Amino acid sequence: MATVPTSGNPAVMTEQSASDAELQRRMRQASRRRRWKANIPLMLLFIPGLLYYVIFKYLPMGGLMIAFKDYNFFDGVLGSPWIGMHNFETIFKQPQTLNIIRNTIVLSLLNVIVGFPFPIVLAILLNEVRRTWYKRWIQTIVYLPHFFSWVIIGGFIFTLFATESGTINQLLKGWMEEPFPFLFNPGSWIAIYVGSGIWKEMGFSAIIYLAALTSIDPSLYESASLDGANKLQQIRHVTLPGISTTIVLLFILAMGRIMEVGFDHVYVLQNAVVSNVADVISTYMYRVGLQGAQFSLTTAMGLFESIVGLILVLSANALARKFDRGLW
């Protein structure tokens, strides 16, 4: 009796293919279960960070509806009457609103344009230091201001730049007939504001760039040195391209904070004389929202601030993607 070869039987081949597919599916499921079990410790470590963002970032977004309501404590967030875009109309009809937005943008842009390169330069300089003890001392000194509150920094600034008793005016007494009001002159106030922000944060911000510098292959510097490149040329053609991705990433994030000047920094240094350049969105929200109890107006201003920040982040990322350096 002749046997029928199974290799040419379509029914048998289909059954074998289905069996192989089922086996592969089970193997993939087993592999996923193994990966999941192996990553359980990492998932547990991730939970606190996830809860932080859910509780303090995402849940408060529900309060944005206050911007479209006539909010009061008695009716609460859900019970307050809807008034649509009235709060936004009220804000932009106020004469000081445009000045506040202008001050916020100007101070933020100065922080980004003037202050952004300093951590990069500092990280490159520290990376070139070869004496370990000296490098550690410099790192400690430049990191330390980050851990001071703005109240303490403000005390330092007032001690240095006070009109009558300030250290700077005491030193300039021989060259100037009258003391210069550094903190009461709009131009010098802006310079002090930007400079104090750079001094406080550039050391701590340089940590990310120092970490990025460690990922550059040392053989690239050796090759550049053999080709006759001096130190500046090595920085230009090896160091900066090596950390360009980190620079672009932090620049995109900085653009998202253009409308967030920060409250403490401005509030500690501002005074009534320079309010035309020192009154920003954060101080407006404190004065009108907390002190004046106009929560709907300040929520509308905060929503406007967030929308502008989102647009700036998307624009900066779109520009970075043209050079293959986008965040997403």
VOVOKOL-526407 format. One line per 2 residues: their letters; for each residue y, x, z of N, C-alpha, C. Coordinates in pm, whole numbers, plus 50000, padded with zeros to 5 digits. Layout:
A	Y,X,Z,Y,X,Z,Y,X,Z  ... .
END
This chain:
MA	49880,50085,50000,50000,50000,50000,50125,50089,50000  50217,50067,49907,50337,50151,49894,50440,50112,50001 .
TV	50508,50216,50054,50616,50193,50153,50750,50189,50085  50839,50107,50138,50973,50095,50080,51065,50192,50151 .
PT	51130,50286,50080,51220,50382,50147,51339,50311,50211  51366,50349,50334,51476,50284,50408,51611,50336,50366 .
SG	51615,50458,50309,51746,50517,50276,51819,50439,50169  51745,50366,50088,51812,50292,49983,51826,50145,50011 .
NP	51786,50101,50131,51791,49960,50166,51929,49926,50222  52007,49841,50153,52144,49811,50201,52146,49747,50339 .
AV	52049,49663,50371,52048,49596,50501,52030,49697,50613  51937,49793,50591,51912,49894,50694,52034,49984,50711 .
MT	52099,50022,50599,52219,50107,50606,52331,50037,50681  52346,49907,50658,52451,49832,50727,52425,49827,50876 .
EQ	52296,49807,50912,52259,49802,51054,52283,49937,51121  52251,50046,51051,52274,50179,51107,52424,50207,51124 .
SA	52505,50165,51027,52651,50185,51035,52710,50108,51152  52660,49983,51171,52709,49904,51284,52669,49968,51415 .
SD	52547,50023,51418,52501,50089,51541,52585,50214,51570  52615,50292,51466,52698,50413,51484,52839,50376,51530 .
AE	52895,50270,51472,53029,50227,51511,53033,50182,51656  52927,50109,51698,52919,50064,51836,52907,50183,51931 .
LQ	52827,50283,51890,52811,50403,51972,52942,50478,51986  53017,50492,51876,53147,50560,51881,53245,50483,51969 .
RR	53241,50349,51961,53331,50269,52044,53302,50290,52191  53172,50293,52227,53135,50314,52367,53174,50454,52414 .
MR	53161,50552,52324,53199,50689,52360,53350,50699,52384  53428,50630,52300,53574,50630,52320,53611,50564,52452 .
QA	53544,50452,52483,53571,50385,52610,53535,50473,52729  53422,50541,52720,53383,50631,52828,53481,50747,52842 .
SR	53528,50797,52727,53627,50905,52732,53758,50859,52797  53801,50735,52763,53924,50682,52823,53907,50663,52974 .
RR	53789,50615,53016,53765,50597,53160,53768,50731,53234  53709,50834,53171,53710,50967,53234,53852,51020,53247 .
RW	53932,51003,53139,54071,51049,53145,54149,50972,53250  54124,50842,53259,54195,50759,53358,54160,50804,53500 .
KA	54031,50827,53525,53991,50872,53658,54049,51010,53690  54055,51097,53590,54109,51232,53612,54258,51228,53640 .
NI	54327,51126,53586,54473,51118,53601,54517,51029,53716  54422,50976,53793,54460,50889,53906,54555,50958,54004 .
PL	54533,51085,54043,54629,51150,54133,54770,51157,54074  54779,51184,53943,54911,51189,53879,54975,51050,53876 .
ML	54895,50947,53854,54948,50811,53855,55003,50774,53992  54933,50815,54097,54979,50786,54233,55111,50858,54261 .
LF	55125,50981,54210,55251,51054,54228,55364,50989,54148  55328,50921,54040,55429,50859,53954,55483,50729,54013 .
IP	55405,50665,54101,55442,50534,54154,55578,50536,54226  55608,50631,54316,55740,50629,54383,55857,50635,54286 .
GL	55846,50719,54182,55953,50725,54082,55967,50595,54006  55853,50534,53973,55856,50406,53902,55921,50299,53989 .
LY	55885,50293,54117,55943,50194,54208,56094,50216,54223  56135,50343,54226,56279,50371,54238,56357,50309,54122 .
YV	56308,50331,54001,56381,50278,53885,56373,50126,53877  56259,50071,53914,56247,49924,53910,56339,49860,54013 .
IF	56342,49913,54136,56417,49851,54245,56567,49877,54232  56603,50001,54199,56745,50037,54203,56812,50041,54066 .
KY	56736,50032,53957,56795,50038,53824,56775,49909,53745  56652,49858,53742,56623,49743,53657,56653,49609,53725 .
LP	56610,49593,53850,56637,49467,53919,56786,49437,53932  56871,49537,53965,57015,49507,53973,57077,49461,53843 .
MG	57008,49483,53729,57064,49435,53602,57080,49284,53600  57002,49214,53684,57019,49069,53691,57155,49029,53741 .
GL	57220,49117,53816,57354,49086,53866,57461,49091,53759  57427,49136,53638,57526,49140,53531,57575,49001,53492 .
MI	57498,48899,53527,57543,48764,53494,57672,48729,53568  57704,48803,53675,57829,48779,53746,57948,48798,53653 .
AF	57934,48887,53554,58044,48911,53460,58080,48787,53381  57989,48691,53371,58014,48570,53293,58031,48448,53385 .
KD	58053,48472,53514,58068,48363,53610,58193,48383,53695  58235,48273,53757,58340,48277,53858,58270,48291,53993 .
YN	58234,48416,54025,58145,48440,54138,58217,48420,54271  58146,48361,54367,58193,48353,54505,58071,48359,54598 .
FF	58096,48401,54722,57987,48423,54817,57914,48292,54852  57986,48182,54855,57927,48057,54902,57823,48003,54803 .
DG	57855,48010,54673,57762,47959,54573,57656,48061,54533  57684,48189,54555,57588,48292,54519,57587,48323,54370 .
VL	57500,48416,54332,57495,48459,54193,57450,48346,54102  57345,48275,54140,57292,48170,54053,57375,48042,54058 .
GS	57439,48015,54170,57511,47889,54184,57654,47892,54137  57712,48010,54118,57852,48020,54074,57867,47965,53933 .
PW	57981,47901,53903,57997,47838,53771,58014,47940,53659  57959,47905,53543,57972,47989,53425,58114,47973,53366 .
IG	58173,48086,53326,58305,48080,53262,58307,48160,53132  58191,48201,53084,58181,48269,52955,58250,48405,52954 .
MH	58335,48426,52852,58402,48554,52832,58539,48561,52899  58566,48470,52991,58699,48464,53052,58732,48593,53128 .
NF	58635,48650,53198,58661,48772,53274,58699,48888,53182  58634,48897,53068,58666,49003,52973,58806,48983,52915 .
ET	58841,48858,52887,58976,48829,52838,59081,48866,52942  59053,48834,53068,59146,48867,53174,59166,49018,53188 .
IF	59057,49093,53180,59065,49239,53194,59152,49298,53084  59125,49261,52960,59194,49325,52849,59334,49269,52826 .
KQ	59370,49166,52898,59508,49119,52894,59596,49190,52997  59533,49256,53094,59609,49329,53195,59669,49455,53133 .
PQ	59795,49483,53160,59861,49597,53095,59803,49732,53133  59744,49746,53254,59694,49876,53297,59553,49906,53248 .
TL	59486,49806,53187,59347,49825,53147,59332,49936,53044  59413,49931,52939,59403,50034,52835,59433,50172,52890 .
NI	59527,50181,52982,59559,50310,53043,59441,50361,53126  59373,50271,53197,59256,50310,53278,59144,50359,53187 .
IR	59118,50287,53079,59013,50329,52986,59049,50462,52921  59177,50477,52884,59221,50604,52824,59202,50720,52921 .
NT	59241,50701,53047,59224,50807,53147,59077,50844,53164  58992,50742,53168,58848,50767,53184,58794,50850,53069 .
IV	58828,50811,52947,58777,50882,52829,58832,51024,52823  58962,51041,52850,59024,51174,52842,58962,51269,52944 .
LS	58951,51225,53069,58895,51312,53173,58748,51343,53145  58673,51244,53097,58532,51268,53068,58515,51364,52951 .
LL	58594,51345,52846,58586,51435,52731,58623,51577,52770  58724,51592,52855,58759,51726,52901,58645,51788,52981 .
NV	58579,51707,53064,58464,51758,53139,58354,51806,53045  58330,51729,52937,58222,51764,52845,58262,51882,52757 .
IV	58380,51874,52694,58421,51977,52599,58448,52110,52668  58521,52105,52780,58556,52229,52849,58443,52275,52940 .
GF	58381,52182,53012,58283,52220,53112,58142,52241,53059  58106,52180,52945,57968,52189,52897,57923,52331,52867 .
PF	58005,52418,52807,57956,52553,52775,57937,52643,52896  58004,52617,53008,58001,52709,53121,57860,52730,53177 .
PI	57780,52625,53201,57643,52650,53250,57559,52731,53152  57582,52713,53022,57508,52790,52922,57543,52937,52932 .
VL	57673,52965,52938,57719,53105,52949,57668,53167,53079  57677,53093,53189,57632,53145,53318,57482,53174,53315 .
AI	57403,53084,53257,57258,53106,53250,57225,53230,53167  57296,53248,53055,57271,53366,52971,57308,53494,53045 .
LL	57421,53491,53116,57462,53610,53191,57362,53642,53302  57317,53540,53375,57219,53563,53481,57087,53613,53424 .
NE	57052,53565,53307,56926,53608,53245,56929,53755,53206  57049,53808,53183,57062,53948,53143,57066,54043,53262 .
VR	57081,53989,53383,57085,54075,53503,56944,54128,53530  56933,54256,53550,56803,54319,53571,56773,54349,53718 .
RT	56875,54362,53800,56853,54388,53943,56824,54256,54013  56704,54241,54063,56660,54113,54120,56744,54072,54239 .
WY	56774,54165,54330,56848,54129,54450,56989,54082,54416  57050,54148,54318,57185,54110,54277,57184,53973,54210 .
KR	57082,53949,54127,57070,53821,54057,57053,53707,54157  56971,53729,54261,56950,53625,54361,57077,53594,54439 .
WI	57152,53697,54473,57277,53675,54545,57376,53594,54460  57389,53630,54334,57481,53557,54245,57435,53413,54228 .
QT	57306,53392,54211,57255,53256,54198,57285,53172,54321  57266,53230,54437,57295,53157,54562,57442,53119,54571 .
IV	57528,53213,54534,57673,53188,54545,57717,53078,54449  57666,53081,54325,57712,52982,54227,57642,52848,54244 .
YL	57524,52844,54308,57457,52717,54334,57517,52644,54453  57570,52718,54547,57612,52661,54676,57713,52547,54664 .
PH	57817,52557,54579,57916,52447,54573,57857,52312,54539  57745,52308,54467,57684,52180,54431,57646,52098,54554 .
FF	57613,52165,54663,57565,52096,54782,57678,52057,54877  57802,52091,54842,57917,52046,54920,57959,51907,54871 .
SW	57999,51820,54963,58052,51690,54923,58193,51709,54867  58238,51607,54792,58372,51617,54734,58480,51612,54841 .
VI	58449,51561,54957,58546,51564,55067,58574,51708,55109  58467,51787,55119,58484,51928,55155,58556,52004,55043 .
IG	58514,51978,54918,58580,52044,54805,58727,52005,54800  58757,51877,54829,58897,51834,54832,58976,51908,54937 .
GF	58915,51935,55053,58983,52013,55155,59015,52153,55107  58920,52217,55037,58947,52349,54979,59064,52344,54882 .
IF	59064,52241,54797,59168,52231,54694,59304,52208,54757  59312,52121,54857,59441,52098,54924,59489,52224,54995 .
TL	59397,52300,55051,59435,52425,55117,59492,52525,55016  59437,52527,54896,59482,52622,54795,59609,52578,54724 .
FA	59621,52447,54693,59726,52401,54603,59830,52312,54668  59832,52300,54800,59936,52220,54866,60074,52275,54833 .
TE	60171,52185,54825,60304,52226,54779,60372,52321,54877  60370,52290,55005,60443,52371,55101,60358,52480,55164 .
SG	60238,52445,55204,60155,52540,55279,60036,52593,55200  60027,52561,55072,59913,52604,54993,59910,52754,54971 .
TI	59790,52810,54964,59775,52954,54947,59835,53002,54816  59815,52926,54709,59868,52968,54578,60020,52972,54581 .
NQ	60083,52870,54636,60230,52870,54644,60283,52980,54735  60208,53014,54837,60250,53125,54924,60247,53257,54848 .
LL	60146,53273,54762,60138,53395,54683,60244,53401,54574  60284,53283,54523,60384,53278,54416,60526,53270,54468 .
KG	60541,53274,54598,60675,53256,54656,60773,53362,54607  60725,53482,54583,60815,53588,54539,60859,53573,54395 .
WM	60785,53498,54313,60819,53483,54172,60882,53347,54140  60878,53254,54233,60930,53120,54207,61031,53082,54315 .
EE	61140,53021,54272,61242,52980,54368,61193,52865,54456  61119,52771,54396,61066,52657,54470,60915,52647,54449 .
PF	60842,52597,54547,60697,52582,54530,60667,52480,54420  60560,52508,54348,60521,52420,54237,60428,52310,54287 .
PF	60454,52184,54255,60368,52073,54304,60242,52058,54218  60145,52144,54239,60024,52144,54156,59954,52009,54157 .
LF	59944,51947,54275,59869,51823,54288,59953,51699,54256  60080,51719,54224,60169,51606,54195,60227,51615,54055 .
NP	60178,51710,53977,60217,51723,53838,60099,51681,53751  60115,51587,53657,60000,51537,53580,59922,51647,53508 .
GS	59992,51740,53445,59923,51845,53372,59840,51935,53462  59901,51984,53571,59828,52072,53662,59718,51995,53737 .
WI	59742,51866,53764,59638,51787,53831,59513,51777,53744  59531,51752,53615,59417,51744,53525,59344,51878,53520 .
AI	59420,51989,53514,59358,52121,53511,59277,52147,53638  59333,52109,53753,59261,52127,53880,59138,52039,53885 .
YV	59150,51917,53835,59035,51825,53833,58921,51883,53750  58951,51926,53629,58847,51980,53541,58791,52110,53598 .
GS	58879,52197,53645,58834,52326,53698,58746,52311,53821  58783,52220,53911,58702,52201,54032,58564,52144,53997 .
GI	58558,52057,53897,58429,52003,53855,58339,52110,53796  58398,52199,53715,58320,52309,53659,58270,52401,53769 .
WK	58358,52437,53862,58321,52528,53970,58209,52470,54057  58214,52341,54081,58116,52278,54168,57978,52265,54103 .
EM	57973,52233,53975,57846,52194,53914,57787,52294,53817  57862,52395,53773,57807,52479,53667,57687,52561,53714 .
GF	57686,52603,53841,57573,52681,53890,57445,52601,53892  57452,52479,53942,57332,52395,53950,57288,52352,53810 .
SA	57383,52325,53722,57347,52284,53585,57282,52398,53508  57312,52522,53547,57254,52637,53476,57105,52652,53501 .
II	57051,52586,53605,56909,52599,53637,56823,52554,53519  56862,52445,53453,56783,52394,53341,56782,52494,53227 .
YL	56896,52556,53200,56903,52654,53092,56825,52781,53128  56827,52820,53255,56748,52935,53297,56599,52908,53278 .
AA	56557,52785,53307,56417,52749,53284,56383,52753,53135  56477,52707,53051,56454,52710,52906,56447,52854,52855 .
LT	56525,52943,52913,56525,53082,52869,56392,53151,52895  56319,53107,52997,56191,53169,53027,56086,53138,52920 .
SI	56109,53036,52839,56012,52999,52735,56029,53081,52607  56134,53163,52598,56157,53245,52479,56065,53367,52483 .
DP	55998,53393,52374,55903,53505,52366,55980,53638,52374  55950,53724,52472,56020,53853,52484,56004,53942,52360 .
SL	55896,53923,52284,55877,54005,52165,55986,53982,52061  56050,53864,52066,56159,53837,51973,56277,53930,52001 .
YE	56305,53954,52128,56413,54047,52163,56376,54189,52121  56249,54225,52139,56205,54359,52101,56218,54378,51950 .
SA	56180,54276,51874,56191,54285,51728,56337,54294,51685  56422,54213,51750,56565,54218,51717,56625,54354,51751 .
SL	56581,54412,51863,56633,54544,51903,56588,54651,51804  56464,54644,51757,56416,54740,51659,56490,54728,51527 .
DG	56534,54605,51497,56611,54583,51373,56756,54625,51387  56795,54674,51505,56931,54723,51526,57028,54622,51581 .
AN	56980,54508,51629,57069,54405,51684,57117,54447,51823  57247,54436,51845,57300,54464,51979,57282,54342,52068 .
KL	57331,54350,52192,57307,54242,52287,57369,54111,52243  57493,54114,52192,57557,53990,52147,57483,53929,52028 .
QQ	57435,54013,51939,57360,53962,51824,57226,53902,51867  57163,53962,51968,57039,53905,52021,57064,53769,52084 .
IR	57175,53756,52156,57209,53626,52215,57234,53521,52107  57303,53564,52003,57338,53469,51896,57217,53426,51815 .
HV	57128,53520,51782,57019,53490,51689,56886,53463,51757  56872,53493,51886,56746,53470,51956,56764,53373,52072 .
TL	56860,53403,52161,56874,53323,52282,56922,53182,52252  57032,53169,52181,57088,53036,52155,56994,52948,52071 .
PG	56933,52999,51965,56834,52914,51895,56715,52877,51983  56679,52965,52077,56564,52937,52162,56588,52824,52260 .
IS	56714,52804,52300,56745,52696,52395,56824,52584,52329  56829,52583,52196,56910,52483,52126,56861,52341,52152 .
TT	56729,52323,52164,56675,52189,52191,56723,52139,52327  56720,52226,52428,56768,52188,52561,56917,52158,52559 .
IV	56994,52237,52486,57139,52214,52476,57168,52078,52416  57099,52045,52306,57122,51916,52240,57081,51801,52332 .
LL	56968,51816,52400,56921,51711,52491,57023,51683,52600  57073,51788,52665,57171,51769,52772,57304,51720,52718 .
FI	57338,51758,52596,57462,51708,52537,57454,51558,52511  57338,51511,52463,57320,51367,52440,57334,51291,52572 .
LA	57271,51342,52678,57281,51278,52809,57424,51281,52860  57495,51391,52834,57635,51400,52877,57722,51299,52804 .
MG	57694,51275,52677,57769,51175,52601,57750,51035,52659  57632,51010,52714,57608,50880,52776,57686,50859,52903 .
RI	57736,50969,52960,57815,50959,53084,57964,50974,53059  58005,50957,52934,58147,50973,52901,58233,50875,52980 .
ME	58184,50754,52999,58262,50653,53069,58242,50657,53220  58162,50752,53268,58136,50763,53411,58200,50890,53466 .
VG	58327,50883,53494,58397,50999,53548,58345,51034,53687  58305,50934,53761,58264,50956,53899,58375,50915,53993 .
FD	58338,50855,54104,58437,50802,54197,58488,50907,54295  58398,50979,54360,58437,51071,54467,58535,51177,54420 .
HV	58505,51237,54305,58588,51346,54255,58732,51301,54234  58749,51190,54165,58884,51140,54135,58952,51088,54260 .
YV	58879,51012,54340,58940,50947,54456,58992,51048,54558  58919,51158,54577,58960,51259,54675,59087,51329,54629 .
LQ	59102,51352,54499,59214,51432,54449,59336,51349,54409  59317,51220,54380,59427,51143,54324,59533,51109,54429 .
NA	59652,51078,54380,59762,51031,54464,59850,50942,54379  59944,50875,54442,60025,50775,54372,60111,50838,54262 .
VV	60151,50963,54278,60240,51027,54182,60170,51048,54048  60041,51078,54050,59968,51107,53926,59874,50991,53889 .
SN	59901,50873,53940,59813,50760,53912,59809,50724,53764  59912,50761,53690,59913,50730,53546,59808,50809,53469 .
VA	59758,50920,53526,59651,50997,53461,59524,51000,53546  59532,50958,53673,59419,50969,53764,59350,50837,53793 .
DV	59405,50726,53749,59342,50596,53774,59239,50571,53666  59111,50565,53703,59001,50551,53607,58921,50426,53641 .
IS	58816,50401,53564,58737,50279,53580,58676,50271,53720  58622,50381,53769,58556,50378,53900,58654,50346,54012 .
TY	58775,50403,54007,58873,50372,54112,58926,50231,54095  58937,50182,53971,58978,50043,53946,58876,49947,54005 .
MY	58747,49978,53985,58642,49890,54038,58642,49890,54191  58671,50003,54251,58678,50010,54397,58798,49930,54448 .
RV	58912,49948,54384,59034,49883,54430,59031,49733,54407  58989,49690,54290,58990,49548,54254,58864,49478,54305 .
GL	58750,49545,54293,58624,49480,54329,58598,49477,54479  58600,49594,54544,58569,49599,54686,58687,49560,54774 .
QG	58804,49617,54742,58921,49585,54824,58980,49450,54791  58978,49412,54664,59035,49284,54623,58934,49172,54612 .
AQ	58805,49201,54629,58698,49101,54625,58692,49024,54493  58735,49087,54382,58725,49024,54250,58601,49082,54179 .
FS	58486,49036,54226,58361,49096,54181,58332,49065,54035  58370,48949,53988,58343,48913,53849,58417,49004,53752 .
LT	58543,49034,53784,58622,49121,53696,58563,49261,53689  58529,49316,53804,58477,49453,53804,58336,49461,53745 .
TA	58257,49355,53758,58126,49353,53692,58143,49352,53541  58242,49277,53493,58270,49276,53350,58315,49414,53303 .
MG	58397,49481,53382,58440,49616,53346,58322,49712,53347  58233,49698,53445,58114,49784,53450,58022,49761,53332 .
LF	58008,49634,53289,57925,49604,53171,57987,49665,53046  58118,49654,53034,58186,49717,52920,58163,49868,52920 .
ES	58172,49930,53039,58150,50073,53051,58009,50111,53007  57909,50031,53046,57771,50061,53011,57747,50046,52861 .
IV	57807,49945,52800,57789,49923,52656,57847,50040,52578  57966,50085,52617,58026,50200,52549,57939,50324,52566 .
GL	57886,50345,52686,57798,50459,52710,57673,50453,52623  57614,50333,52609,57496,50316,52524,57528,50349,52379 .
IL	57642,50302,52331,57682,50330,52192,57700,50480,52171  57759,50549,52268,57781,50693,52256,57647,50769,52255 .
VL	57552,50726,52339,57420,50791,52340,57349,50773,52207  57351,50650,52155,57285,50623,52027,57351,50702,51914 .
SA	57483,50711,51917,57555,50786,51813,57524,50935,51821  57526,50991,51943,57496,51133,51960,57353,51165,51919 .
NA	57260,51075,51952,57120,51098,51913,57103,51088,51762  57172,50993,51699,57163,50981,51553,57218,51106,51485 .
LA	57326,51161,51541,57381,51285,51485,57284,51401,51505  57221,51408,51623,57127,51517,51651,57003,51508,51563 .
RK	56961,51386,51530,56842,51370,51446,56863,51426,51306  56986,51432,51261,57013,51492,51130,56979,51640,51128 .
FD	56978,51702,51247,56943,51843,51258,56806,51862,51325  56724,51753,51324,56589,51756,51381,56591,51793,51529 .
RG	56691,51744,51604,56702,51775,51745,56722,51648,51828  56683,51533,51774,56707,51408,51844,56622,51392,51968 .
LW	56672,51311,52060,56597,51284,52182,56481,51190,52155  56497,51100,52060,56388,51011,52019,56401,50980,51870 .
END
